[in-house]
């Protein structure tokens, strides 16, 4: 029988409670750091040829957005190559994968410190690894490897629980949990904010249907990435996803591009040509910037959505296609309908399942996770040893309003990386991006609304009446703060808009 420490027993009890997967894993790494009295603990998942952090303590927050290519990090490769815990000598010459990312490390590299790690397996398959770093040499002794083996059992138990919970929630979510292909790396949706998790849960519900989905959100929020997520988690995942930028379609060629044409249909049509609908047959057609589609084409698009029929330009007979349509726009389409620039019947057909993609300023510390991802991309592209953010730079990123959203963040990090490199003496230095290199000085900061004030109860109520009274005041105050907009109030209260309206009806607010 395995003897567990009080801390481990407490974690076992924790496993019985319903916790988000990210919270459970974070508690594990925090407990590990406490148990071993070390500086940093990182849980990494194998994703193709890279390891991606799933939970970490003692590292800069943006490290969660990075990936560690095994070919560039031999220590991690050696850990994965064996089942037993591996302890590196303090004077080991192999490069440290967390060089410059440890919170306790000064500006210069620290060549002497303790490192230990162990590979993790789930159902007999290599899942990833756990690593421990201590700034004080001698922290890890011979007995540490045996203790780490016991902890590995707890970690694998937590991972197995997370997988089972995913299967209970949804078979499609379970599929997302068990993907082991490196093809998912570039399309990963990074972040741990509640608003992002709520969005992904909502998309998971509709992903496996053939309903049209309308993705709405500001420019640069990543609507195409979420469209690819929907396709990857649908029954059409093995079929093509065809992208069409409606804003780039000239009105004279839009019909031919979407529906194809036959030979001789117009001057220059030397042969039959299928359109994007036929290219997407059996799969998904993603119509980006749908609000830019010419009115003359919208009626034919409506027919394709309603009847599954298209007609090539110049052809006499229609063709049947099996296509799921995902559309995206940064416009308020209902306003376009009111102004006569978009067909009402097409709008209602496309918006069977409208989804709001939150702007970056509403995603909290996700901005640092995404920044870490872009830092790693630029570090590899520019051949740097280390590229990181100063604490002042992190605060600047968190306080900026990001009108250009994720796309703007990517450009800001790329420009800052080039500026830092231009001033560096060597690419082998530990290069740090300071706040002034970001170019955000004097820019607009995020307007963070204060928590709505609710008047304290003046007299005792039965509990249900008291709860109704509180909820009624909270909804009214939040609605007033957001100008009567239900969608904005729902986001502020972190509740599904339809559920908020149901609650408001029960409370006689509408």
C-alpha positions, 0 to 999 in steps of 0.5 A, spaced: 500 500 500 502 506 498 503 511 503 501 518 502 502 525 505 497 529 508 497 534 502 496 528 497 490 525 501 487 532 501 488 532 494 485 526 493 479 528 497 479 534 492 478 530 486 471 528 488 469 535 487 466 538 481 472 543 479 474 545 472 480 541 469 484 547 469 483 549 476 484 542 479 491 541 475 493 548 477 492 546 485 496 540 483 502 543 481 502 548 487 501 542 492 507 539 488 512 546 489 510 546 496 511 538 497 518 539 494 520 546 496 522 548 489 521 554 485 517 552 479 513 546 477 510 545 470 505 540 467 506 539 460 502 535 455 505 532 448 502 535 442 506 532 436 513 534 436 512 539 442 510 540 449 505 545 451 504 547 458 497 545 461 499 548 468 505 552 471 507 555 478 513 559 478 513 561 471 511 567 468 504 567 466 505 568 459 509 561 459 502 558 458 502 560 451 508 557 449 510 550 446 517 547 447 519 543 441 523 537 443 528 538 438 530 544 441 530 542 448 534 536 449 532 535 457 525 535 455 526 529 450 531 525 455 525 526 460 520 523 455 525 517 453 524 514 460 519 512 465 523 513 471 524 520 474 530 523 471 534 528 475 539 533 472 546 534 475 546 542 477 552 543 473 549 539 467 550 543 460 544 541 457 540 548 456 534 549 460 528 550 457 525 555 462 531 559 461 529 567 463 522 564 464 523 562 472 520 568 476 525 567 481 531 568 476 534 575 475 536 578 469 542 574 468 542 566 466 543 562 473 547 556 470 547 552 477 540 550 480 536 543 481 532 540 475 528 534 475 522 531 471 518 525 469 514 522 463 507 521 464 502 516 461 495 515 460 492 508 459 499 506 457 500 512 452 505 517 453 501 523 455 507 528 457 511 530 463 512 534 469 518 538 471 521 541 477 526 546 478 529 549 484 534 555 484 538 552 490 542 546 488 541 540 493 534 541 493 532 535 490 536 529 493 536 521 492 529 520 495 526 525 491 525 521 485 521 516 489 517 521 492 515 524 485 513 517 482 508 517 488 506 524 485 505 522 478 500 517 480 496 523 483 497 527 477 495 521 472 489 520 476 487 527 475 488 527 468 484 521 468 478 524 472 478 530 467 478 525 461 472 522 464 468 528 466 469 530 458 466 524 456 460 525 460 459 532 458 459 531 451 462 526 446 465 531 442 468 535 448 472 528 449 474 528 442 477 535 443 481 532 450 484 526 446 487 529 440 494 527 440 496 530 433 501 536 432 496 538 426 492 542 432 498 546 434 497 552 429 489 552 430 489 551 438 485 556 441 489 559 447 486 561 454 483 560 460 478 565 461 471 563 463 468 567 457 472 563 453 470 556 456 463 558 456 464 560 448 467 553 447 462 549 451 457 553 447 460 551 440 461 544 442 453 544 443 452 546 435 458 543 432 456 536 430 449 539 427 448 541 420 445 548 423 448 554 419 452 558 425 453 566 424 460 568 428 459 575 430 465 579 433 470 585 432 475 585 427 481 581 429 478 576 434 479 570 430 473 568 427 476 564 422 480 560 428 473 559 431 470 557 424 476 552 424 474 549 431 467 548 429 469 544 423 474 540 427 469 538 432 463 536 427 462 530 423 465 533 417 472 534 420 474 529 415 471 533 409 474 540 406 473 547 409 473 552 404 474 559 405 471 565 402 472 572 403 466 575 401 469 582 401 474 580 396 469 578 391 468 583 385 460 583 384 461 581 377 465 575 379 461 573 385 456 568 382 461 565 378 466 564 384 461 561 389 456 557 384 461 556 378 460 557 371 459 553 364 463 554 358 461 560 354 457 563 360 461 569 359 467 572 355 473 569 357 469 562 360 473 557 356 471 551 360 466 549 365 469 551 372 466 549 379 465 554 384 466 554 392 460 550 394 461 544 389 469 545 392 466 544 399 461 539 398 460 534 404 464 539 408 463 546 410 463 553 407 466 559 411 463 565 408 467 571 412 465 578 412 458 576 409 455 583 410 459 585 404 456 580 399 452 583 394 445 584 394 444 580 387 448 574 390 444 574 396 438 571 393 442 565 390 445 564 397 439 563 400 436 558 395 443 554 397 441 554 404 434 552 404 434 547 398 441 545 398 441 547 390 446 551 386 446 553 379 452 554 375 452 561 371 450 559 364 447 552 366 440 550 365 439 545 371 441 546 378 446 541 382 445 538 389 450 540 394 451 538 401 454 544 405 454 546 412 455 554 412 459 558 417 458 565 416 462 571 420 461 578 420 464 584 424 457 588 422 451 589 426 447 585 420 440 587 423 442 594 422 444 592 415 437 589 414 434 595 416 437 599 412 436 595 406 443 593 405 442 585 407 436 581 405 432 579 412 430 572 409 437 571 408 439 574 415 434 569 419 437 563 415 444 565 417 443 567 424 439 560 426 445 560 431 448 566 432 455 566 436 458 572 439 466 572 439 468 576 445 473 581 444 480 581 447 479 586 452 474 582 455 478 575 456 482 578 462 489 574 463 488 571 456 492 576 453 498 574 457 497 567 454 496 569 447 502 574 448 507 568 450 505 564 444 507 570 439 513 571 443 515 564 442 513 564 435 518 570 434 523 567 438 524 561 433 523 565 427 528 570 429 533 565 432 533 568 439 535 564 445 530 567 450 525 573 449 520 575 455 516 580 457 518 585 463 513 585 469 511 593 466 510 590 459 505 585 462 501 590 466 501 595 459 498 589 455 493 587 461 491 595 461 490 596 454 483 596 450 486 592 444 481 595 439 484 591 434 484 584 438 488 578 437 491 581 430 493 587 433 497 583 439 500 579 434 503 585 431 505 589 437 509 583 439 512 582 433 514 589 432 517 589 439 521 583 438 524 586 432 526 593 436 529 589 442 533 585 437 536 591 433 538 593 440 541 587 442 549 585 442 547 578 441 541 573 439 544 569 445 542 574 450 536 573 455 532 579 451 526 582 455 521 586 452 520 593 456 513 596 456 516 602 452 518 597 446 510 595 446 508 602 443 502 603 447 504 609 451 498 614 452 494 609 448 487 607 451 486 603 457 481 598 458 474 601 462 473 596 467 466 597 470 465 596 477 461 591 480 454 593 480 452 596 487 446 592 490 442 595 496 442 591 502 436 588 504 432 592 509 428 587 512 428 579 513 425 575 507 424 568 506 431 565 503 427 564 496 424 571 496 431 574 498 434 571 492 429 573 488 430 580 490 437 580 490 437 577 483 432 582 480 436 588 483 443 585 480 439 584 473 436 591 473 443 594 475 447 591 470 442 592 464 442 600 466 450 600 466 450 597 459 444 601 456 439 596 456 443 591 452 441 584 454 447 581 450 452 585 454 449 584 461 449 577 460 456 577 458 458 581 464 454 576 469 457 570 465 450 567 463 447 565 457 443 570 454 437 566 453 438 563 460 438 571 463 432 572 459 428 566 462 430 568 469 428 575 468 421 573 465 421 569 472 422 575 476 417 579 472 422 584 469 420 582 462 
